[in-house]
Amino acid sequence: MLSQELTNNSTPFAHSFGNDVSAAVIGASGGIGSELVEALCKLPSVTRIYAFSRTKPQFSNPKILASTIDLEKEDTVAAAAGAIGAENSALDIVIVASGILHKQGFLAPERSLKDVDPESLSAAFRVNTIGPLLVAKHFHPLLPKTKKSVFAAVSARVGSIEDNHLGGWYSYRVSKAGLNMGIKTLSVELARLRPLATCVGLHPGTVATKLSEPFLGRAHKGHVFTPEVASTNLLQVISTLNQKDSGFVLDWSGKRVPF
């Protein structure tokens, strides 16, 4: 359930973005992405949400315009951005919630170097690193030049180089570390192109989704969020962002995750 902190029009979210907010969520059929769309719908200040995923997501709220994007096919990303631009619409918030950790019969977190496979590593990079950068490439012109906006990509603490004390999970770790560097580099360019934009990575914590389901046994029960709670946490972080946060990765509580 969304906290009053978010749903009240006099709260930081409304103060940050105004009362006619447009948002786009890429990865809108995933566990976190779908809940982000639903949570945005409940915010009075949000009037339009563009929801994208590989297969067209199903939502009933009239605020939502659903369509398809395949992060591994740049033409679909360009077409989606072009369709929004053709409406003369600007986007106050763009969130990339897509990610891949495992895929049955093809990709699994590596326990050691002997498990590293070039195709699996490439697949992780295509979705976790290259995909969000393609979204930034085609969607950043839709961010307004004269008001606050946010470009955010869901990252992960396991992408932190400094915080890596366990090893393993080569594909996921390396691709998320690449995403974090992409976010940092993008923030430098956006500072010139869209000086009021903030660009961040977001670590949602451990969330009970299909992505993390096989590994939840390792997590303490009190440290696993439902997708609904995780989405609320991330929107609360987004509502308080400013330029000093740009280029960094923040966790679900708003604390910086070391690179």
C-alpha positions in Angstrom: 0.0 0.0 0.0 1.4 3.4 -0.9 2.3 5.6 2.0 0.5 9.0 2.5 3.9 10.5 1.9 3.5 9.6 -1.8 -0.2 9.9 -2.5 -0.7 13.3 -0.9 -0.4 16.1 -3.5 1.5 18.3 -1.0 4.3 15.8 -0.6 7.9 15.7 -2.0 6.7 13.8 -5.1 4.3 16.5 -6.2 6.7 19.3 -5.1 9.5 17.7 -7.1 7.6 17.1 -10.4 4.5 19.3 -10.3 0.9 18.1 -10.9 1.0 16.9 -14.5 3.6 14.2 -14.5 4.3 11.9 -17.4 6.4 8.7 -16.7 7.7 5.8 -18.7 8.5 2.4 -17.3 10.5 -0.1 -19.4 10.2 -3.6 -18.2 6.6 -3.0 -17.1 5.6 -6.7 -17.1 8.3 -7.7 -14.6 7.8 -8.0 -10.8 9.2 -4.6 -9.9 8.2 -2.9 -13.2 4.6 -3.8 -13.1 4.3 -2.6 -9.5 6.0 0.6 -10.4 3.4 1.2 -13.0 0.6 0.5 -10.5 2.1 2.7 -7.9 2.6 5.6 -10.3 -1.1 5.2 -11.2 -2.1 5.9 -7.6 -0.2 9.2 -7.5 -2.6 12.1 -8.1 0.1 14.2 -9.7 0.9 11.5 -12.3 -1.4 11.8 -15.3 0.2 9.5 -17.9 2.3 6.4 -17.7 3.9 4.7 -20.8 4.4 1.1 -19.9 6.7 -1.0 -22.1 7.9 -4.6 -22.1 8.9 -7.3 -24.6 5.3 -8.4 -24.8 2.6 -5.8 -24.5 1.8 -5.4 -20.8 -1.8 -5.6 -19.7 -3.2 -2.8 -17.5 -6.7 -1.4 -17.2 -6.1 2.1 -15.8 -6.8 4.8 -18.4 -3.7 6.6 -17.3 -1.6 3.8 -18.8 -0.5 3.6 -22.5 1.0 0.1 -23.0 3.3 -0.9 -25.8 6.3 -3.1 -26.6 10.0 -2.6 -26.4 12.7 -5.3 -26.8 15.9 -4.0 -25.3 17.9 -6.3 -27.5 16.4 -4.6 -30.6 17.3 -0.9 -30.9 14.7 -0.2 -33.6 12.0 -1.0 -31.1 13.4 1.4 -28.5 13.7 4.1 -31.1 10.2 3.5 -32.3 8.8 3.7 -28.8 10.5 7.0 -28.1 9.5 8.3 -31.5 5.9 7.6 -30.9 5.9 9.6 -27.6 7.8 12.4 -29.3 5.2 12.5 -32.1 2.6 13.3 -29.5 4.7 16.3 -28.4 4.9 14.7 -25.0 7.7 15.2 -22.5 8.7 12.6 -19.9 9.4 13.7 -16.3 10.4 10.2 -15.2 12.0 7.4 -17.2 12.6 4.1 -15.3 14.3 1.1 -16.8 13.2 -1.9 -14.6 14.4 -4.7 -16.9 17.0 -7.1 -15.9 18.2 -10.7 -16.4 19.9 -13.0 -13.9 19.0 -16.4 -15.1 17.1 -18.1 -17.9 16.2 -21.7 -17.8 18.5 -23.9 -19.9 20.7 -21.0 -20.9 21.8 -18.5 -18.2 22.6 -19.1 -14.5 24.7 -17.3 -11.9 28.2 -18.7 -12.2 29.8 -20.2 -9.1 33.3 -20.1 -10.5 35.3 -19.3 -13.6 34.7 -22.7 -15.1 31.0 -21.8 -15.4 31.7 -18.6 -17.5 30.1 -18.9 -20.9 30.6 -16.2 -23.7 26.9 -16.4 -24.8 25.5 -16.1 -21.3 27.8 -13.2 -20.6 26.8 -11.5 -23.8 23.1 -12.0 -23.0 23.5 -10.4 -19.6 25.3 -7.4 -21.1 22.6 -7.0 -23.8 19.8 -6.7 -21.2 21.5 -5.3 -18.1 24.0 -2.9 -19.6 23.4 -2.1 -23.3 19.6 -2.1 -23.0 19.3 0.8 -20.5 21.9 2.8 -22.5 19.8 2.4 -25.6 16.8 3.6 -23.7 18.8 6.6 -22.6 20.0 7.3 -26.1 16.5 7.5 -27.6 14.5 8.7 -24.6 16.7 11.5 -23.2 15.5 14.0 -25.8 12.0 13.6 -24.2 13.2 14.9 -20.9 12.3 18.5 -20.4 15.0 21.2 -20.5 13.4 23.6 -18.1 12.2 21.5 -15.2 13.3 18.6 -13.0 13.4 15.1 -14.5 14.8 11.7 -13.6 16.3 8.9 -15.6 16.7 5.8 -13.4 17.7 2.3 -14.1 17.3 -0.6 -11.6 20.7 -1.8 -10.7 22.0 -4.1 -7.9 24.4 -4.0 -5.0 26.2 -7.0 -6.5 27.4 -4.7 -9.3 29.5 -2.8 -6.7 33.2 -3.5 -7.2 34.1 -2.2 -3.7 31.4 -4.3 -2.0 32.2 -7.6 -3.8 33.5 -9.9 -1.0 31.9 -13.1 -2.1 32.8 -13.5 -5.8 30.8 -15.6 -8.3 27.9 -14.4 -10.4 30.3 -13.2 -13.0 27.7 -12.3 -15.7 25.3 -10.5 -13.4 28.0 -8.7 -11.4 30.0 -7.5 -14.5 26.9 -6.4 -16.4 25.5 -4.4 -13.5 28.9 -2.9 -12.9 28.9 -1.9 -16.5 25.4 -0.4 -16.0 26.7 1.6 -13.0 29.5 3.1 -15.1 27.0 3.8 -17.9 24.9 5.7 -15.4 27.9 7.7 -14.2 28.9 8.6 -17.8 25.4 9.4 -18.8 25.1 11.8 -15.9 28.1 13.8 -17.2 26.5 14.2 -20.7 23.0 14.9 -19.3 24.4 17.7 -17.2 25.1 19.5 -20.5 22.0 18.4 -22.4 19.4 18.5 -19.7 20.9 20.4 -16.7 17.9 19.8 -14.5 17.9 16.1 -15.0 19.1 13.6 -12.4 20.4 10.2 -13.6 20.7 7.4 -11.1 20.9 3.7 -10.6 18.5 2.2 -8.0 19.2 -0.9 -5.9 15.8 -2.1 -4.7 17.1 -4.6 -2.2 16.2 -8.3 -2.4 12.7 -8.5 -3.9 10.4 -11.5 -4.2 10.3 -11.7 -8.0 10.9 -14.4 -10.6 14.4 -13.0 -11.1 15.4 -13.6 -7.4 13.0 -16.5 -6.5 15.6 -19.3 -6.8 17.9 -17.5 -4.5 15.6 -16.2 -1.7 16.5 -19.0 0.6 19.9 -17.3 1.2 18.2 -14.1 2.3 16.9 -13.3 5.8 13.1 -13.2 5.7 13.0 -9.7 7.1 15.3 -8.5 4.3 13.0 -9.6 1.4 10.6 -7.0 0.0 7.4 -7.6 -1.9 7.4 -6.0 -5.3 4.7 -3.6 -4.0 6.9 -2.4 -1.1 10.0 -2.3 -3.3 8.2 0.0 -5.9 7.0 2.3 -3.2 10.5 2.5 -1.7 12.0 3.4 -5.1 9.4 6.1 -5.9 10.1 7.6 -2.5 13.8 7.8 -3.4 13.0 9.3 -6.8 10.8 11.9 -5.1 13.7 13.3 -3.2 16.4 13.2 -5.8 18.4 16.3 -6.9 21.4 17.1 -9.0 23.9 16.1 -6.3 22.6 12.5 -6.6 23.2 12.3 -10.4 25.6 9.6 -11.5 25.4 7.6 -8.3 23.6 4.3 -7.4 21.2 4.6 -4.5 19.6 1.8 -2.5 16.0 1.5 -1.5 16.5 3.8 1.5 18.3 6.5 -0.4 21.8 5.6 0.7 24.6 5.5 -1.9 25.9 2.2 -3.0 29.7 2.2 -3.5 31.0 1.8 -7.0 
